[in-house]
Amino acid sequence: MRFQLNSLQSTLRRRRRGNLYQRGMTLIEIMVVLTLLGLMMTVLAVNFFGMAEEQKVKITVTQMKTIQGRLDAYKQEYGSYPSASLGLNALVSPPPKKNGRTPGAFLDDANLLTDPWGNPLEYSTPGPDGKPYKIISRGADGASGGEGPDQDINNWQGM
């Protein structure tokens, strides 16, 4: 009886060990799963970064609209828009008026004068087509021209 019990136990142990090896995944299966996960992450990353660039363009347009409102307030106070030499910095640090009095800043946050890519917004006066001024962001590449996120953005686009 004792011999049969030992024989039965050793048979069960061998079967258990054999089942452990049979339940695992092969190296090929693991490689296939990792490859599929890598492909999915690549597709998601490309889509995510594309959306981030679109959001930066929208932020830039919103910044320009805010600056346009502040430029109008500047014009009401001084009677004209800032000259090209004063630029947009005149909204943060306005020059003294003719009577010697200096009004408060028209724009509290100087970071609004920089686009989301870290490039300074450009200001020129007079603007195109009889407009009083033009504000330009050179886009992601910081250079004139370009396509997609590198495209120049100006405050009069679509208006």
C-alpha positions as CSV (number, residue, x, y, z in Angstrom):
1,M,0.0,0.0,0.0
2,R,2.8,2.4,0.9
3,F,4.5,1.6,-2.4
4,Q,1.4,2.5,-4.4
5,L,0.9,5.7,-2.5
6,N,4.5,6.9,-3.2
7,S,4.1,5.9,-6.9
8,L,0.9,7.8,-7.1
9,Q,2.5,10.9,-5.5
10,S,5.5,10.9,-7.9
11,T,3.2,10.5,-10.9
12,L,1.1,13.5,-9.7
13,R,4.3,15.6,-9.3
14,R,5.4,14.8,-12.8
15,R,2.1,15.7,-14.2
16,R,2.0,19.0,-12.3
17,R,5.4,20.0,-13.5
18,G,4.5,19.1,-17.1
19,N,1.3,21.2,-16.9
20,L,3.3,24.2,-15.7
21,Y,5.4,24.1,-18.8
22,Q,2.5,23.6,-21.0
23,R,0.5,26.6,-19.6
24,G,3.3,29.2,-20.4
25,M,3.6,31.3,-23.5
26,T,6.2,30.7,-26.1
27,L,8.8,33.3,-27.1
28,I,7.1,33.8,-30.4
29,E,3.8,34.6,-28.8
30,I,5.4,37.1,-26.5
31,M,7.2,38.8,-29.4
32,V,3.9,39.0,-31.4
33,V,2.1,40.6,-28.4
34,L,5.0,43.1,-27.8
35,T,5.0,44.0,-31.5
36,L,1.3,44.7,-31.5
37,L,1.6,46.8,-28.4
38,G,4.4,48.8,-29.9
39,L,2.4,49.5,-33.1
40,M,-0.6,50.6,-31.1
41,M,1.5,52.9,-28.9
42,T,3.1,54.4,-32.1
43,V,-0.3,55.2,-33.6
44,L,-1.6,56.7,-30.4
45,A,1.5,58.8,-29.9
46,V,1.3,60.2,-33.4
47,N,-2.3,61.2,-33.0
48,F,-1.7,62.7,-29.5
49,F,1.2,64.9,-30.7
50,G,-0.7,66.0,-33.7
51,M,-3.5,67.2,-31.4
52,A,-1.0,69.0,-29.2
53,E,0.2,71.1,-32.2
54,E,-3.4,71.9,-33.2
55,Q,-4.1,73.1,-29.6
56,K,-1.0,75.4,-29.8
57,V,-2.3,77.0,-32.9
58,K,-5.7,77.6,-31.1
59,I,-3.9,79.0,-28.1
60,T,-1.9,81.4,-30.3
61,V,-5.1,82.7,-32.0
62,T,-6.7,83.3,-28.5
63,Q,-3.5,85.1,-27.4
64,M,-3.7,87.4,-30.4
65,K,-7.4,88.2,-29.7
66,T,-6.5,89.1,-26.2
67,I,-3.7,91.3,-27.4
68,Q,-6.0,93.0,-29.9
69,G,-8.3,94.0,-27.1
70,R,-5.4,95.4,-25.1
71,L,-4.2,97.3,-28.2
72,D,-7.6,98.9,-28.5
73,A,-7.4,99.9,-24.8
74,Y,-4.0,101.4,-25.5
75,K,-5.4,103.4,-28.4
76,Q,-8.2,104.8,-26.2
77,E,-5.6,105.9,-23.6
78,Y,-2.9,107.3,-26.0
79,G,-4.9,108.1,-29.1
80,S,-3.0,105.8,-31.4
81,Y,-1.6,102.2,-31.4
82,P,1.9,101.6,-30.3
83,S,4.6,102.4,-32.9
84,A,6.6,99.6,-34.4
85,S,9.6,100.7,-32.3
86,L,7.6,100.4,-29.1
87,G,6.1,97.1,-30.2
88,L,3.9,94.9,-28.0
89,N,6.1,95.6,-25.0
90,A,4.3,98.9,-24.7
91,L,1.3,96.9,-23.4
92,V,3.4,95.6,-20.5
93,S,5.4,98.7,-19.8
94,P,3.5,101.7,-21.2
95,P,5.5,104.9,-21.9
96,P,4.7,108.1,-20.0
97,K,2.0,110.2,-21.5
98,K,2.6,113.8,-22.6
99,N,1.4,115.0,-19.2
100,G,4.0,112.9,-17.5
101,R,1.5,110.4,-16.0
102,T,2.0,106.7,-16.8
103,P,-1.1,104.5,-16.9
104,G,-1.0,101.0,-15.5
105,A,0.0,98.1,-17.7
106,F,-2.5,97.1,-20.4
107,L,-1.3,93.5,-20.2
108,D,-0.2,92.0,-16.9
109,D,1.4,88.8,-18.2
110,A,4.4,89.4,-20.5
111,N,4.2,85.6,-21.4
112,L,1.3,86.5,-23.7
113,L,3.8,88.2,-26.0
114,T,5.4,84.8,-26.6
115,D,3.7,82.0,-28.7
116,P,3.3,78.5,-27.3
117,W,6.5,77.4,-29.1
118,G,8.5,80.0,-27.2
119,N,9.0,82.5,-30.1
120,P,8.1,86.2,-29.5
121,L,5.1,87.5,-31.4
122,E,5.9,90.0,-34.0
123,Y,4.1,93.4,-34.3
124,S,4.2,95.7,-37.3
125,T,2.3,98.9,-38.0
126,P,0.5,99.7,-40.3
127,G,-1.0,96.3,-41.1
128,P,-2.2,94.8,-44.4
129,D,-5.2,96.1,-46.4
130,G,-5.5,99.3,-44.4
131,K,-5.5,97.5,-41.0
132,P,-3.8,99.5,-38.2
133,Y,-1.4,96.8,-37.2
134,K,-0.4,93.1,-37.7
135,I,0.6,90.5,-35.1
136,I,2.4,87.4,-36.4
137,S,3.5,84.1,-34.9
138,R,6.0,82.3,-37.0
139,G,4.6,78.9,-36.0
140,A,6.5,75.9,-34.6
141,D,9.6,76.4,-36.7
142,G,10.0,80.1,-35.8
143,A,10.7,80.9,-39.5
144,S,8.7,82.7,-42.1
145,G,6.3,80.5,-44.2
146,G,5.8,76.8,-43.7
147,E,2.9,74.4,-43.7
148,G,0.9,72.7,-40.9
149,P,2.1,73.7,-37.5
150,D,5.1,75.6,-39.0
151,Q,2.7,77.9,-40.9
152,D,2.7,81.6,-39.9
153,I,-0.4,82.8,-38.0
154,N,-1.5,86.4,-38.0
155,N,-4.3,88.2,-36.2
156,W,-6.2,89.1,-39.4
157,Q,-6.5,85.5,-40.8
158,G,-10.1,84.6,-41.6
159,M,-11.4,88.1,-40.7
